[in-house]
Amino acid sequence: MSEGLRNNLWNVTLNLVLDSKDNSSAVSYNPDRTELHLFMIDLYMRFLKWPIDTIPMSTYLHGIVSRDDSVKTIRGWFFAVKWFDLLDFIEFVSRNNPKFKKEANTYFKEEMSAYRFVDGVLAEINSQEEVVEVEAALHNTDKFVSVRTHLQTALSLLSDRKTPDFRNSIKESISAVESLAKIITQNEKTTLGQALKEIEKTHQIPRALQGAFDKLYGYTSDQSGIRHALLENSVPVNMEEARFMLVTCSAFVNYLISKL
C-alpha cells in the first residue's frame, strides 16, 4: 500500500466516520452513550478486540468519550498496521456508508490499487467494468436466492486477504451459473451442460457461447478439476483464475437473466 493511499484512506475515515459521530449528547436509544461512544465500543469489541475500559474518556465531562484522544489512538494503530489489517478496518467502518465506499474507491483507483469495494466487500478486482458486472449480478439475482448465495460466497472466498480459497471460489462461481440454469429449465437434477443445451433451444443463445460455458464447466469438473477432491495432479489455482471465473460467471448470469 502506497503512502498516498494510506493517507487518503485515513482522511476519508476521519471525515466520513470519526468526525461524523455526534459526541455532544446521548442518543435516544441509549441515554448513557453518545454516538461516538457507541461506535468506539463497537470498534473495540468487534474489530480491534481491545478492552472497552481503555477507551479514552474525557477528564472534564463524566461519561463522555474524548474525541481527540480517540482519534489519536485510532490514528496510531492505523498508520502502524500491515496493509491487509488496514483493509479489514476499512471494510469494517464502511458498513452502511455508501459515500465512504464511493470515496474510498476513488482513491483506490487514483493510487492504482488492486482493490475495489464490490457489494460492500474489498475484493482484488481493479477494473470498474468488472466491479459493475459482479454487482449487477448480485443485484439481478435478488429473486434467485441460491444463485446470489453462490456469487456472494465466491466473492467472499476470493476477497479473504488472509486465507483466500481460490479453488472453492471458482466452484461457487460456476455453481451460480448452474443454479440459474436449473431454475430456468425447472430441472433440479440436470447438469449445467445439459441445461445449457435446453436453454439454447428455447432462449436463442448462440451455440458457440453455450459451448464456451460448457467447456468452462468441463474445466471445473474434469478428473483433476476444481470440483473434485484434491489429488497430487490437481490443477493449481491462483487469484487470477478465480477472479476471471467470478467476473465471467457474473456476466453470464446477467446475460441469462436478460433472456428470461
Secondary structure as GFF3:
##gff-version 3
##sequence-region A 1 260
A	DSSP	alpha_helix	3	13	.	.	.	ID=ss1
A	DSSP	pi_helix	14	18	.	.	.	ID=ss2
A	DSSP	beta_strand	26	27	.	.	.	ID=ss3
A	DSSP	beta_strand	30	34	.	.	.	ID=ss4
A	DSSP	alpha_helix	35	42	.	.	.	ID=ss5
A	DSSP	pi_helix	43	48	.	.	.	ID=ss6
A	DSSP	three_ten_helix	52	54	.	.	.	ID=ss7
A	DSSP	alpha_helix	67	78	.	.	.	ID=ss8
A	DSSP	alpha_helix	83	93	.	.	.	ID=ss9
A	DSSP	alpha_helix	98	110	.	.	.	ID=ss10
A	DSSP	beta_strand	116	118	.	.	.	ID=ss11
A	DSSP	beta_strand	121	123	.	.	.	ID=ss12
A	DSSP	alpha_helix	128	140	.	.	.	ID=ss13
A	DSSP	alpha_helix	145	159	.	.	.	ID=ss14
A	DSSP	alpha_helix	166	185	.	.	.	ID=ss15
A	DSSP	alpha_helix	192	203	.	.	.	ID=ss16
A	DSSP	alpha_helix	207	221	.	.	.	ID=ss17
A	DSSP	alpha_helix	239	259	.	.	.	ID=ss18
###
